[in-house]
Amino acid sequence: MRRSRFVVLVSSLLLAAGTALTGAAAAQASSQAATGGYVALGDSYSSGVGAGSYISSSGDCKRSTKAFPYLWAAANSPSTFDFTACSGARTGDVLSGQLGPLTTATALVSVSVGGNDAGFADVMTTCVTQSDSACISRINTARAYVDSTLPDKLDSVYSAIRSKAPSAKVVVLGYPRFYRLGTTCLGLSEAKRKAINDASDHLNTAIGQRAAQHGFAFGDVRSTFTGHEICSGDSWLHSVNWLNIGESYHPKAPGQSGGYLPVLNAND
């Protein structure tokens, strides 16, 4: 009995020490990221469209003080913070207009891009306004683009990031699933909702594969948004907003702080 208690005590002490070391390592990683600059690139999911509190100087890019890059910078105080993500950005826009702040001193880069290239807005417009068959047909066109064309475009972005910021930790953020399935929900049919979710999975797989090929971390937000999809009763995503159509299908402020920020924290 005494030996068993001793073993339990030693095991508990070792577990506590291991937990402390793990916490210290995580803190050290965040500290290392914060000692250099942080650059936030990408599209509306990074700029914070849908979260409100937009920075007036950002204009149509709609960068929000409630977006996950802004929240991370506020919590970690990096030596520099450049927020160049912009609503509507495609891979070409990131290449032509967002990479300027990247330098050899950049320690952390986050980027979300690819959804607009694949025609996200047109897919959702088609699915909201047309039949199940039209919606699924448009989704299939987008999936074909993701397979045939998007990988090379992502490679161009990721290669440019690495070239300009050779020492940075790069975190590529994905996209959430949009709908909770199997529930009674006004709006789109179950067939449309499932097809949209499957398309999001398909896009995330493609982005994750390209990120891995470049040695970048892939921040998968599907798990953090689980239970907070549209039709869940506690959605962190806007559904169709007819009064502000541009915010439709974008994360609300809780989606930025509870869906995206923890994933960046886990990978920084």
C-alpha positions as CSV (number, residue, x, y, z in Angstrom):
1,M,0.0,0.0,0.0
2,R,2.8,2.4,1.0
3,R,4.6,1.6,-2.3
4,S,1.4,2.3,-4.3
5,R,0.9,5.6,-2.6
6,F,4.6,6.5,-3.3
7,V,4.2,5.6,-7.0
8,V,1.1,7.7,-7.2
9,L,2.8,10.6,-5.5
10,V,5.8,10.5,-7.8
11,S,3.6,10.1,-10.9
12,S,1.6,13.2,-9.8
13,L,4.7,15.2,-9.3
14,L,6.1,14.2,-12.7
15,L,2.8,15.0,-14.4
16,A,2.7,18.4,-12.7
17,A,6.3,19.1,-13.8
18,G,5.6,18.0,-17.3
19,T,2.5,20.3,-17.5
20,A,4.6,23.2,-16.1
21,L,7.3,22.6,-18.7
22,T,4.7,22.3,-21.5
23,G,3.2,25.6,-20.4
24,A,6.6,27.2,-20.2
25,A,7.4,26.0,-23.7
26,A,4.1,27.4,-25.0
27,A,4.8,30.7,-23.3
28,Q,8.3,30.8,-24.7
29,A,7.0,30.2,-28.2
30,S,4.5,33.1,-27.9
31,S,7.3,35.2,-26.5
32,Q,9.6,34.4,-29.4
33,A,6.8,35.3,-31.8
34,A,6.2,38.6,-30.0
35,T,9.9,39.6,-30.0
36,G,9.7,40.0,-33.8
37,G,7.0,41.5,-36.0
38,Y,3.6,40.0,-36.8
39,V,2.0,40.5,-40.2
40,A,-1.6,39.5,-40.8
41,L,-2.5,38.7,-44.4
42,G,-5.5,37.5,-46.2
43,D,-9.2,37.9,-47.0
44,S,-12.3,39.0,-45.1
45,Y,-12.0,36.1,-42.6
46,S,-8.8,37.6,-41.4
47,S,-9.8,41.3,-41.8
48,G,-12.8,40.7,-39.6
49,V,-15.8,41.4,-41.9
50,G,-18.9,40.6,-39.8
51,A,-17.3,41.4,-36.5
52,G,-18.0,45.1,-36.5
53,S,-15.7,47.8,-35.0
54,Y,-14.0,48.5,-38.3
55,I,-10.9,50.7,-38.4
56,S,-12.0,53.8,-40.3
57,S,-8.6,54.1,-42.1
58,S,-9.0,50.6,-43.5
59,G,-11.8,51.7,-45.8
60,D,-13.4,48.9,-47.9
61,C,-10.9,46.4,-46.5
62,K,-13.0,46.5,-43.3
63,R,-10.3,45.6,-40.8
64,S,-11.8,45.1,-37.4
65,T,-10.5,45.6,-33.9
66,K,-12.4,42.4,-33.1
67,A,-10.6,40.4,-35.7
68,F,-8.3,37.6,-34.5
69,P,-5.1,39.3,-35.7
70,Y,-5.9,42.5,-33.8
71,L,-6.8,40.5,-30.7
72,W,-3.6,38.5,-30.9
73,A,-1.5,41.6,-31.3
74,A,-3.2,43.3,-28.4
75,A,-2.5,40.3,-26.1
76,N,1.1,39.6,-27.2
77,S,2.5,43.1,-28.0
78,P,4.7,42.1,-30.9
79,S,7.5,44.5,-31.8
80,T,5.6,45.5,-34.9
81,F,2.1,44.7,-36.1
82,D,1.0,45.1,-39.7
83,F,-2.6,44.3,-40.6
84,T,-2.9,44.1,-44.3
85,A,-5.7,41.6,-44.7
86,C,-8.6,42.9,-46.8
87,S,-12.2,42.1,-47.6
88,G,-12.5,40.4,-50.9
89,A,-8.9,39.5,-51.3
90,R,-7.8,36.8,-53.7
91,T,-4.4,35.2,-54.0
92,G,-3.4,37.8,-56.6
93,D,-4.4,40.6,-54.2
94,V,-2.2,39.2,-51.4
95,L,0.7,39.0,-53.8
96,S,0.3,42.5,-55.3
97,G,-0.8,44.5,-52.2
98,Q,-0.3,42.8,-48.9
99,L,3.3,41.5,-48.6
100,G,5.1,44.9,-48.2
101,P,5.6,44.7,-44.4
102,L,7.3,41.2,-44.6
103,T,11.0,41.3,-43.7
104,T,13.7,39.1,-42.3
105,A,12.6,40.4,-38.9
106,T,9.1,39.1,-39.2
107,A,8.5,36.4,-36.6
108,L,4.9,35.5,-37.3
109,V,2.6,35.6,-40.3
110,S,-1.0,34.5,-40.5
111,V,-2.9,34.2,-43.8
112,S,-6.3,33.1,-44.9
113,V,-6.9,33.1,-48.7
114,G,-8.4,30.9,-51.4
115,G,-12.2,31.1,-50.8
116,N,-12.6,34.1,-53.0
117,D,-10.5,32.5,-55.7
118,A,-12.9,29.6,-55.7
119,G,-15.9,31.8,-56.1
120,F,-17.3,31.8,-52.5
121,A,-19.6,34.8,-52.9
122,D,-21.1,33.4,-56.2
123,V,-21.6,30.0,-54.7
124,M,-23.5,31.4,-51.7
125,T,-25.6,33.7,-53.9
126,T,-26.5,30.8,-56.2
127,C,-27.4,28.5,-53.3
128,V,-29.5,31.2,-51.6
129,T,-31.4,32.3,-54.7
130,Q,-31.7,29.2,-56.8
131,S,-32.6,25.5,-56.7
132,D,-30.8,22.6,-55.1
133,S,-29.6,21.4,-58.4
134,A,-28.3,24.8,-59.4
135,C,-26.5,25.2,-56.1
136,I,-24.8,21.8,-56.3
137,S,-23.8,22.4,-59.9
138,R,-22.1,25.7,-58.9
139,I,-20.4,24.0,-56.0
140,N,-19.1,21.3,-58.3
141,T,-17.6,24.0,-60.5
142,A,-15.9,25.5,-57.5
143,R,-14.6,22.1,-56.4
144,A,-13.1,21.6,-59.8
145,Y,-11.3,24.9,-59.6
146,V,-10.0,24.0,-56.2
147,D,-8.5,20.8,-57.7
148,S,-7.1,22.2,-60.9
149,T,-6.1,25.8,-60.4
150,L,-6.1,26.9,-56.8
151,P,-3.0,24.9,-55.6
152,D,-0.6,26.7,-57.9
153,K,-2.1,30.1,-56.8
154,L,-1.6,29.1,-53.2
155,D,1.9,28.0,-53.9
156,S,2.7,31.4,-55.3
157,V,1.5,33.1,-52.2
158,Y,3.2,30.8,-49.8
159,S,6.5,30.9,-51.7
160,A,6.5,34.7,-51.7
161,I,5.8,34.8,-48.0
162,R,8.7,32.5,-47.3
163,S,11.0,34.5,-49.6
164,K,10.3,37.8,-47.9
165,A,10.1,36.4,-44.3
166,P,12.5,33.5,-44.2
167,S,12.5,33.1,-40.4
168,A,8.8,33.6,-39.7
169,K,6.4,31.1,-38.3
170,V,3.6,31.0,-40.9
171,V,0.1,29.9,-39.9
172,V,-2.4,29.3,-42.7
173,L,-5.9,29.6,-41.4
174,G,-8.8,27.6,-42.9
175,Y,-12.5,28.2,-43.1
176,P,-15.3,26.9,-40.8
177,R,-18.1,24.6,-41.8
178,F,-21.1,26.8,-42.2
179,Y,-24.1,24.7,-41.2
180,R,-25.3,22.4,-38.4
181,L,-26.9,19.5,-40.1
182,G,-29.8,17.3,-39.0
183,T,-31.7,20.1,-37.4
184,T,-34.9,22.0,-38.2
185,C,-33.7,25.3,-39.7
186,L,-35.3,27.9,-41.9
187,G,-33.6,28.8,-45.1
188,L,-31.6,26.5,-47.2
189,S,-32.5,22.9,-47.7
190,E,-30.5,20.1,-46.0
191,A,-29.1,19.1,-49.4
192,K,-27.7,22.6,-50.0
193,R,-26.3,22.9,-46.4
194,K,-24.6,19.5,-46.7
195,A,-23.1,20.4,-50.1
196,I,-21.8,23.7,-48.8
197,N,-20.2,22.0,-45.8
198,D,-18.6,19.3,-48.0
199,A,-17.2,22.1,-50.2
200,S,-15.7,23.8,-47.2
201,D,-14.0,20.5,-46.2
202,H,-12.7,20.1,-49.7
203,L,-11.3,23.6,-49.7
204,N,-9.7,23.1,-46.3
205,T,-8.1,19.9,-47.4
206,A,-6.5,21.6,-50.5
207,I,-5.2,24.5,-48.4
208,G,-3.9,22.3,-45.7
209,Q,-2.0,20.2,-48.2
210,R,-0.3,23.2,-49.8
211,A,0.5,24.7,-46.5
212,A,2.2,21.5,-45.4
213,Q,4.3,21.3,-48.6
214,H,5.7,24.7,-47.6
215,G,6.4,23.7,-44.0
216,F,3.6,26.0,-42.7
217,A,1.2,25.3,-39.9
218,F,-2.4,24.8,-40.9
219,G,-4.9,26.3,-38.5
220,D,-8.1,24.2,-38.8
221,V,-11.0,26.2,-37.3
222,R,-13.7,23.6,-38.0
223,S,-13.3,22.1,-34.5
224,T,-13.6,25.4,-32.7
225,F,-16.7,26.4,-34.7
226,T,-18.4,23.0,-34.0
227,G,-21.6,23.7,-32.1
228,H,-21.6,27.3,-33.3
229,E,-22.5,26.8,-37.0
230,I,-25.6,28.4,-38.6
231,C,-28.7,26.5,-37.4
232,S,-26.9,25.5,-34.2
233,G,-28.9,27.9,-32.0
234,D,-25.6,29.6,-31.0
235,S,-24.2,30.6,-34.3
236,W,-20.8,32.4,-34.5
237,L,-21.5,33.0,-38.2
238,H,-23.9,35.4,-39.9
239,S,-26.5,33.9,-42.1
240,V,-27.9,36.0,-45.0
241,N,-28.0,39.6,-43.8
242,W,-30.2,41.4,-46.3
243,L,-29.5,44.7,-44.6
244,N,-25.7,44.3,-44.9
245,I,-25.2,41.6,-47.5
246,G,-21.4,41.8,-47.3
247,E,-21.4,40.4,-43.7
248,S,-23.4,37.3,-44.8
249,Y,-21.6,34.0,-44.0
250,H,-18.8,35.7,-42.1
251,P,-17.8,35.2,-38.5
252,K,-19.3,37.4,-35.8
253,A,-17.1,38.8,-33.1
254,P,-17.4,35.6,-31.0
255,G,-16.3,33.6,-34.1
256,Q,-13.1,35.7,-34.3
257,S,-12.3,35.5,-30.6
258,G,-13.6,32.0,-29.9
259,G,-13.2,30.4,-33.3
260,Y,-10.1,31.8,-34.9
261,L,-8.0,33.3,-32.1
262,P,-7.5,30.0,-30.2
263,V,-6.4,28.3,-33.3
264,L,-3.8,31.0,-34.0
265,N,-2.7,30.8,-30.3
266,A,-2.3,27.0,-30.7
267,N,0.0,27.4,-33.7
268,D,2.0,30.6,-33.1
